[in-house]
Amino acid sequence: MPSRYDILFQPIQIGPVTAPNRFYQVPHCNGFGYRMPKGMAAMRGMKAEGGWGVVCTEETEIHHTSDLSPFFEGRIWSDEDIPAWQLMTEAVHKHGALAGIELTYNSHDAANLYSRASAFGPRSMGVTGGGGYEPGQTRAASKDDLKQVRKWHRNAAIRAKNAGFDIIYCYAAHNMTLAFHLLSKDNDRADEYGGSLENRVRFFRELIEDTKDAVGDTCAVAVRFAVDELLGTEGIQHDGEAREIVSMLAELPDLWDVNLSAWKNDSITSRFGKEGHQEKYISFVKQLTTKPVVGVGRYTSPDSMVSAIERGIMDMIGAARPSIADPFLPNKIKAGRTEDIRECIGCNICVTGDTRFVPIRCTQNPTMGEEFRRGWHPEIIAPKKSEDEILIVGAGPAGLEAARALGQRGYHVILTDAKREAGGRVELESKLPNLNEWRRVIDWRLTQINKIENIYFYPSSPMTAKDILEAGAPHVILATGATWRRDGVGRNISRPIQGTGKIFTPDDFLESGGLPPVFQQQAVGVQRVLIYDDDHYYMGGVLAELLAENHCKVTLVTPAPTTSSWTEYTLEQERIYKRLLALNVTLLPHHALASFSPKTATVTHTITSAESTLPCDAIVLVTDRIPNDTLYHELKPALANGRLKSLRLIGDAEAPNIIAQAVFSGHLAAREFDEVVNPDITPFKVER
């Protein structure tokens, strides 16, 4: 039967190759890189199995003088790297998809910490790769050096072809590559590669021409180009030089993959950007070329995808994060199962795989990154091994995932929660400013649970240890969450902070669905609030935003060197700073809360120990959390005497962490149920 979504499944010709549909997994980093080729190949292959018509690599170094350490990216330095890449191309081709590789030479974005070589730059300039503030500079690339880079790029393209890739990239985006840096207005070279726009485009043109000459007979040559840096006239603009660049090169590549620079703008979190946020910048490209255009915008709605194509924004739906959250998104649309799409929540936990040098992970998809090492599949799970009943107490992210996955296995599952609404911390946190898309973690799991007849959910059902034992289930899983500490104990302070005054924690805001009543009762503009953030992720900043928007004068104190320190790894720290400063929030890093009174707080500089007294009417403590594990300890005797067959803590009740870890913990519990787990054996494969 014809469907509105049929257009998404039309084959698309890309130079000498044909994509089976319009779903295009654009290049994205993943933390595997050259270090874990089997894990990387299995992850990419899973996306091809799920229906993505094109599946690409991450940025892939073409030469040791563009060494991106400490990050683990792809490498194709020599023929010895070909076998590792064949693992990926074979995994992708197995399911009828095309494999693409993003070749990169990163100029001053390459710190070369491993190779210790001098990177080539448009001029001798400070290195921005590595940690961002590396104390070295590039070598000013001569014309002969640029010829060498072109040669290395050509050789890498040939190796990629021999490895089985169908699409070879020339990369000029994200403020990372030499080609992009030469395009910049800051390129002040005096030769034919600097000055006028035509000169600045020359190297990029040559890369494309070289690549087409080397492999264009059987491989498509794609261009990845950032059309706007969001720097105004200081950078490339979509309504300025970017349009001229696309016009100059319009028909030269076989495909245009267009986006924003830098990465923080391309992969903006859902706190700051919504689905399709790049359309206004990239829409001009299709007007200037007849070649297929790929665009991204964290599309999860098939209606939005169809709209983007019908409106002439793009020809193929590019995706990184949506393909991570649901590798089977295309197949679900094709099968008419759109309600089963596991929608990306835009939290950028996936990005932290790259920025923290570990295998990729996902809040929505706990199997992401575990395809090879644990053998996990996002849609398939082992069937039940017994007829035993399982009682799960707590319907937060961990409990919901454990119930869903155990139900999928075929077990009889009873799920209870003390509250009327399922979701635990996610249900509450998604009501905070700009976190509404995080509710998708709950919504998807409830949708699946409602489809599984052997899962029985009882909300508004608080459980005591006596209730649990009287229920008669032989297996109990406790997903009872955690409670924010009210005494200030955390990473920086190991003893309770002394003082008297109005003390609040995130729980007070979460249980109130926003501002606690005491804040609402205060006269507008007179409530002075000090937030002490020793958590360092999003919570302190979000609460500061909420309070400032409600006319409180907020000071955000943290012992870390920067505010919301960990959000550097999710690419949103700068936007958090900008928003808080725009709301006149006072930011005070390198300070710890020492004591407080009803109207003041004393803070201590973490380096100099200098004390300062700040006026405040209330203090919000965002420090450690206490696991709600009382039930576990009360039930342990029943496990010891055989009344219970198994008892397990999961999620924040086991160890408070981010939402992604809670979901993973629930999924792991479901996979390990009825299995023999030897704690002395590593439970996953290690690539060596």
Disulfide bonds with the S-S distance in Angstrom:
none
